[in-house]
Amino acid sequence: MASLPSTPRRRRWAALLGVSALVATGGGLLAPSAAAQAGTAQEVDFPTRCVPPPISGIPPINGTTTGEITVDNAAPRVGDKVTVTYTVTKPAAGNPVDLALPADIMTPTGSVTLGGAQPGSVTVAGPKKNPPVPGKAPFPPFSMTGTFTVTAPGSITLSPGDYNIHTSYIMELDTPCTVTNPPAPVSRTIVATEQPGANERSIQLGTASGRPGDKVTVTGAKFTPLADITVAGRAGSAETADRATVKASATGTFSTQLTVADQATTGVVAYEGTAWSDDKGAGPAVYTVIDDTPVPRTARSSPRRSRPEPCP
């Protein structure tokens, strides 16, 4: 399909909207380092394909992302919750225009890929916070966090996954970046040990973010068979107004959709019965409600003065 002609108005929209118009950085896939396999965090490079919003007029970009995974507990027991931080130290993108992008318009979300003894993924999200991005400058680093419950003993590998840069400036736009050859190299390895009688319940979210009123798919495993499950939003240690109920299957699994309308929600939990219990609950899985109220347009010029009425 032929590309649209470049015009000053179109270029200005691309800059003002913070559409994450991309400049690719070269590079290829690096093998996982011995440090990552030995149990210390390690930065890794991996090929990434980023798709700018259509309004930018820029085609998909194949570049290289540098990322690192850290954890708050490198030697958990089965049933422990582990907090994961995914830091993109070098996004596969930069601002290709001369106009600067304003501060605090970027909300990152993504996932961390688990492997080894516990395959799966962890949803992660970061705050809506970034420094101004000068014209022609690289996008700044950003970090995203999430949690998962250890369900199996042994070595668990953690690799950077896909991420998305959501921009809130005049319009709400997304720039998804996917790992070209998943999984990405291992950045961190933890070793879990058995804990008899541990709570092995776990949940996963279908997506890490959405606008107010969007539905998120919540799946759970290792709950009590046929138990009544409450799925609820969380803001810190308190529950929000977002809530759904579902019955576990005969094997202890469930899948349901939770409508997240409360903008205070920062995570999702699931538990047996009607009240939270550490022994019979799972989560929180990180979830970000994206405020879809555009930032007001900055005035470009002084208000126009009214003309004086002509003399009679």
C-alpha positions as CSV (number, residue, x, y, z in Angstrom):
1,M,0.0,0.0,0.0
2,A,1.4,3.4,-0.9
3,S,2.4,5.6,2.0
4,L,0.7,8.9,2.6
5,P,2.5,12.0,1.5
6,S,4.5,13.7,4.2
7,T,3.2,17.1,5.2
8,P,4.2,19.6,8.0
9,R,0.8,19.1,9.6
10,R,1.2,15.3,9.7
11,R,4.8,15.6,11.0
12,R,3.6,17.9,13.7
13,W,0.9,15.5,14.8
14,A,3.4,12.7,15.0
15,A,5.5,14.8,17.4
16,L,2.8,16.3,19.5
17,L,0.9,13.1,20.1
18,G,4.0,11.4,21.5
19,V,3.2,8.5,19.2
20,S,6.5,6.7,19.9
21,A,7.6,7.3,16.3
22,L,10.6,5.0,16.2
23,V,14.2,5.0,15.2
24,A,15.6,1.4,15.1
25,T,18.9,0.5,16.7
26,G,20.9,-2.3,15.0
27,G,22.1,-5.4,16.7
28,G,21.3,-9.1,17.1
29,L,20.4,-11.7,19.6
30,L,23.0,-12.5,22.3
31,A,23.2,-15.8,24.0
32,P,22.4,-15.9,27.7
33,S,25.4,-15.1,29.8
34,A,26.9,-17.4,32.5
35,A,26.0,-14.7,35.0
36,A,22.3,-14.9,34.2
37,Q,22.4,-18.7,34.5
38,A,24.4,-18.6,37.7
39,G,21.7,-16.5,39.4
40,T,22.6,-12.8,39.1
41,A,20.8,-10.3,37.0
42,Q,22.2,-9.6,33.6
43,E,21.4,-7.1,30.8
44,V,20.5,-8.9,27.6
45,D,19.9,-7.7,24.0
46,F,17.1,-9.1,21.9
47,P,15.6,-8.3,18.5
48,T,12.3,-6.4,18.7
49,R,9.6,-5.4,16.3
50,C,7.8,-2.2,17.2
51,V,4.6,-1.0,15.4
52,P,4.0,2.7,15.6
53,P,0.3,4.0,15.6
54,P,-1.0,4.3,12.1
55,I,-1.3,8.1,12.4
56,S,2.5,8.4,12.6
57,G,2.9,7.3,9.0
58,I,5.9,5.2,10.0
59,P,6.2,1.5,9.1
60,P,7.1,-1.2,11.6
61,I,10.6,-1.0,12.9
62,N,12.9,-3.9,13.5
63,G,15.4,-2.9,16.2
64,T,17.2,-4.1,19.4
65,T,16.0,-3.8,23.0
66,T,18.3,-4.0,26.0
67,G,16.5,-5.3,29.1
68,E,17.2,-6.6,32.6
69,I,15.1,-8.7,35.1
70,T,15.6,-8.3,38.8
71,V,13.7,-10.0,41.7
72,D,13.2,-9.3,45.4
73,N,13.8,-13.0,46.3
74,A,16.3,-15.2,44.5
75,A,15.7,-18.3,46.7
76,P,11.9,-18.6,47.3
77,R,10.0,-21.5,48.6
78,V,7.0,-23.0,46.8
79,G,4.0,-20.7,47.7
80,D,6.1,-17.6,48.1
81,K,5.3,-14.5,46.1
82,V,8.2,-13.0,44.1
83,T,8.2,-9.4,42.9
84,V,9.7,-9.0,39.4
85,T,11.1,-5.8,37.9
86,Y,11.6,-5.6,34.2
87,T,13.8,-2.6,33.2
88,V,14.1,-1.6,29.6
89,T,17.4,0.1,29.7
90,K,17.5,0.8,26.0
91,P,14.2,0.8,24.1
92,A,14.3,-0.1,20.4
93,A,13.0,3.4,19.7
94,G,13.9,7.1,19.6
95,N,12.3,10.4,18.8
96,P,13.1,11.1,15.1
97,V,11.8,14.7,15.0
98,D,13.2,18.0,16.2
99,L,10.2,18.8,18.5
100,A,10.5,17.6,22.1
101,L,7.9,15.3,23.6
102,P,6.6,16.4,27.1
103,A,7.2,14.8,30.4
104,D,4.9,12.2,32.0
105,I,3.0,11.0,28.9
106,M,4.3,7.4,28.7
107,T,2.8,4.4,30.6
108,P,4.7,1.1,29.9
109,T,3.2,-2.3,30.3
110,G,4.6,-5.7,29.4
111,S,5.4,-9.3,30.4
112,V,8.2,-11.4,31.7
113,T,8.6,-15.0,30.4
114,L,9.1,-17.7,32.9
115,G,10.8,-21.0,32.0
116,G,12.5,-24.0,33.5
117,A,10.6,-25.5,36.5
118,Q,7.7,-23.1,36.1
119,P,6.8,-22.1,32.6
120,G,4.5,-19.1,32.2
121,S,4.4,-15.4,32.1
122,V,4.1,-12.5,34.5
123,T,2.3,-9.2,33.6
124,V,4.2,-6.1,34.6
125,A,3.4,-2.4,34.5
126,G,5.2,0.9,35.2
127,P,4.0,4.3,36.3
128,K,3.0,7.1,34.0
129,K,6.3,8.9,34.3
130,N,9.0,10.0,31.9
131,P,11.4,13.0,31.5
132,P,10.9,15.2,28.4
133,V,12.3,13.6,25.3
134,P,14.4,16.1,23.2
135,G,14.1,16.0,19.5
136,K,16.1,13.3,17.8
137,A,17.0,11.8,21.3
138,P,16.5,8.1,22.3
139,F,13.5,7.3,24.5
140,P,14.4,7.1,28.2
141,P,14.7,3.8,30.1
142,F,11.7,2.6,32.1
143,S,10.8,-0.1,34.6
144,M,7.8,-2.3,35.1
145,T,6.9,-4.5,38.1
146,G,4.7,-7.5,38.8
147,T,4.4,-10.5,41.0
148,F,4.0,-14.2,40.7
149,T,3.6,-17.1,43.1
150,V,6.1,-19.9,43.0
151,T,4.3,-23.2,42.2
152,A,7.1,-25.6,41.6
153,P,10.6,-26.3,43.0
154,G,13.7,-26.0,40.9
155,S,15.4,-23.4,38.7
156,I,13.1,-20.8,37.2
157,T,14.4,-18.7,34.4
158,L,13.1,-15.1,33.7
159,S,13.4,-13.5,30.3
160,P,12.3,-10.1,29.0
161,G,9.0,-10.3,27.1
162,D,6.9,-8.0,24.9
163,Y,6.2,-4.5,26.0
164,N,3.9,-1.6,25.1
165,I,4.4,2.2,25.3
166,H,1.1,3.9,25.8
167,T,1.1,7.7,25.2
168,S,-1.4,10.1,26.6
169,Y,-1.0,13.4,24.9
170,I,-4.0,14.9,23.1
171,M,-4.8,11.3,21.9
172,E,-4.5,7.9,23.5
173,L,-2.1,5.8,21.4
174,D,-0.1,2.6,21.7
175,T,3.2,1.4,20.4
176,P,3.5,-2.4,20.9
177,C,7.0,-3.9,20.8
178,T,7.2,-7.7,20.5
179,V,10.2,-10.1,20.8
180,T,11.1,-11.2,17.3
181,N,12.4,-14.6,18.2
182,P,10.8,-15.5,21.6
183,P,11.9,-16.2,24.2
184,A,14.5,-13.5,24.7
185,P,17.7,-14.5,26.4
186,V,17.6,-15.4,30.1
187,S,18.3,-12.4,32.3
188,R,17.7,-13.9,35.7
189,T,17.5,-17.4,37.2
190,I,16.1,-18.2,40.7
191,V,16.0,-21.5,42.5
192,A,12.9,-22.4,44.4
193,T,12.7,-25.1,47.1
194,E,9.8,-27.3,48.2
195,Q,7.6,-26.2,51.1
196,P,5.1,-28.9,52.3
197,G,1.6,-27.6,52.6
198,A,2.3,-24.4,50.7
199,N,-0.3,-22.3,49.0
200,E,0.3,-23.0,45.3
201,R,-2.7,-21.1,43.9
202,S,-1.8,-18.8,41.1
203,I,-3.5,-16.4,38.6
204,Q,-2.6,-14.8,35.3
205,L,-4.1,-11.9,33.4
206,G,-4.8,-11.8,29.7
207,T,-3.4,-8.2,29.5
208,A,-1.5,-5.8,31.9
209,S,-3.6,-2.7,31.2
210,G,-6.8,-1.2,29.9
211,R,-9.0,1.8,29.9
212,P,-11.7,2.3,32.5
213,G,-14.5,-0.2,31.9
214,D,-12.4,-2.7,29.9
215,K,-12.6,-6.4,30.7
216,V,-9.5,-8.4,31.6
217,T,-9.4,-12.2,31.4
218,V,-8.3,-13.8,34.6
219,T,-7.2,-17.5,34.8
220,G,-6.3,-19.4,37.9
221,A,-4.9,-22.8,38.8
222,K,-4.5,-25.1,41.9
223,F,-7.5,-23.8,43.7
224,T,-9.8,-26.1,45.6
225,P,-11.9,-28.1,43.1
226,L,-15.4,-26.7,42.7
227,A,-14.7,-23.9,45.2
228,D,-16.5,-20.5,44.8
229,I,-13.8,-18.0,43.7
230,T,-13.9,-14.2,44.2
231,V,-11.9,-12.2,41.7
232,A,-11.4,-8.6,42.8
233,G,-9.4,-5.4,42.0
234,R,-6.8,-4.3,44.5
235,A,-5.3,-0.9,45.4
236,G,-2.4,-1.7,47.7
237,S,-3.8,-3.9,50.4
238,A,-7.4,-2.7,50.0
239,E,-9.9,-4.0,47.5
240,T,-11.6,-1.8,44.9
241,A,-15.1,-1.9,43.6
242,D,-14.1,-4.2,40.7
243,R,-15.4,-7.7,41.5
244,A,-16.5,-11.0,39.9
245,T,-17.3,-14.5,41.1
246,V,-16.7,-17.8,39.4
247,K,-16.6,-21.5,40.4
248,A,-13.4,-23.5,40.1
249,S,-13.5,-26.6,37.9
250,A,-13.1,-30.2,39.1
251,T,-9.3,-29.8,38.6
252,G,-9.1,-26.5,40.5
253,T,-8.8,-24.2,37.5
254,F,-11.0,-21.2,36.4
255,S,-11.2,-18.5,33.8
256,T,-13.4,-15.5,34.0
257,Q,-13.6,-11.8,32.9
258,L,-13.3,-9.0,35.3
259,T,-14.6,-5.5,34.3
260,V,-12.1,-3.0,35.7
261,A,-13.8,0.4,36.1
262,D,-12.2,1.7,39.2
263,Q,-9.2,3.9,38.3
264,A,-7.7,3.1,41.7
265,T,-7.2,-0.5,40.7
266,T,-3.5,-1.5,40.5
267,G,-3.8,-5.2,40.7
268,V,-6.1,-8.2,40.6
269,V,-6.5,-11.0,43.2
270,A,-8.5,-14.2,43.4
271,Y,-9.4,-16.1,46.5
272,E,-11.8,-18.8,47.7
273,G,-14.9,-17.6,49.5
274,T,-16.0,-14.0,50.1
275,A,-13.0,-12.6,52.0
276,W,-9.3,-12.5,51.3
277,S,-7.1,-15.1,52.9
278,D,-3.3,-15.6,52.4
279,D,-3.8,-19.3,52.6
280,K,-6.5,-19.5,50.0
281,G,-5.7,-16.6,47.7
282,A,-3.5,-15.7,44.7
283,G,-2.1,-12.4,43.5
284,P,-2.1,-9.5,43.2
285,A,-1.3,-9.6,39.5
286,V,-0.3,-6.2,38.3
287,Y,-2.9,-4.3,36.2
288,T,-2.9,-0.6,35.2
289,V,-6.0,1.4,34.5
290,I,-5.0,3.9,31.8
291,D,-6.6,7.3,32.3
292,D,-8.0,8.1,28.9
293,T,-8.5,11.8,29.6
294,P,-6.2,13.6,27.1
295,V,-3.7,16.2,28.4
296,P,-5.0,19.6,27.4
297,R,-3.4,21.1,24.3
298,T,-0.8,23.8,25.2
299,A,-1.8,27.2,24.0
300,R,0.1,28.0,20.9
301,S,-0.4,31.8,21.0
302,S,-1.9,34.5,23.1
303,P,-5.6,34.8,23.2
304,R,-6.9,36.9,20.3
305,R,-8.0,40.3,21.3
306,S,-11.5,41.4,20.4
307,R,-11.8,44.1,17.8
308,P,-13.2,47.4,19.0
309,E,-16.6,48.3,17.7
310,P,-16.5,50.8,14.8
311,C,-17.5,54.3,15.7
312,P,-21.0,55.3,14.4
